[in-house]
C-alpha cells in the first residue's frame, strides 16, 4: 500500500513538472515519439497499479500477475515450483492436459471449468449458495467463510484473467502454456484434497455403518477418493476401517455384477482397468514421500495382484 502511494505521488509530481514546463515554455512542442518514450520510462514503475498497459499500435506490457499468483500458491503450500515442463504421469487424470499441446486455449478453458467445478463443490458442501454466482464471487465467499484462506483465494482470482482470455480465443504464449502444465494440476490436486478433507469423514463413517449392498457402493466411492485426495485418504482412514475396505476391494471396485451384453461388459471392464491404473498411480506417488506407510504398501500389493472378474 505504501509502495502504491509513493508511485502515485511520483507520477503526480512528474505530471506537474510537465504542466509547469509547458507554462514556462509554451513554445516547447512535445511530439508523439517523445510521449511514447516518456511512457516507456514510466511504465515499469506502474506494476503495482496496473495489471497491463497497452500503447497505440498494440505494444503491450504484461506484468507479473501470473508469477505473483504462483508465489502466493507456493507460500500457501499448494504447489511446488517445477523447473521442467514435462507432465507428470500421475496428473493424466485431469482432462485439460490431454489437449494442452494441441490447443492451449482449450486447455486453459478446461482448467478454468475444472477449478470452477471444484469451487462449487466446496461451496455446496459448506452450505454456500452457488446460484447466479461467477467464479470470482464464489472464490471470495469461500474465503469469507473460511473454506479458503485469503492467500489461496487471492491467487485463484489472480490467475482467472489469463484463463478468461484464453476462453475468448486470445493468443496464449509459451510461458503461459508451460505454466498450465506445471501448476494447473497442482492447483486441482489441492482443491481435491480440500474437498476430501471435508467429505471423507462422512463417507468413512457411512462405510463403517454399511449394511448389505451399501458396502459395494461405498467401497467404490472410497476407491475414487483415494485417487482424488490421496493424502487425506490415508490420513483419515483408521487401520481397522482400512483393513475392512481393503478386504472388500475386489468385490466393491473390481467385480462386474451385471451387464446387458458383452459390449457393456467390456466397457465396464475398461473402466475398472482404468480405475486400477489410477489407484496404483496415486499409491505409488504417495509412497515416494511416505515410503514407510504400511497401509499404502498393503494397498499397492493388493492392487498389483487383483484381477477384474465378472459374475453376471
Secondary structure, DSSP 8 states (H G I E B T S, - for coil): -HHHHHHHHHHHHHHHHHHHHHHH-TT----HHHHHHHHHHHHGGGTTT-SEEE-TTS-EEE-SHHHHHHHHHHHTTS----S-----GGGTTSGGGGTTTT-HHHHHHHHHHHHHHHHHHHHHHTT---TT--HHHHHHHHHHTTSS-HHHHHHHHHHHHHHHHHHTT----HHHHHHIIIIIHHHHHHHHHHHHHHHHHHHHHHHHT--TTHHHHHHHHHHHHHHHSHHHHHHH--HHHHHHHHHTHHHHHSEE---SSHHHHHHHHHHHHHHHHHHHHHHHHHHHH-TT-HHHHHHHHHHHH---EE--
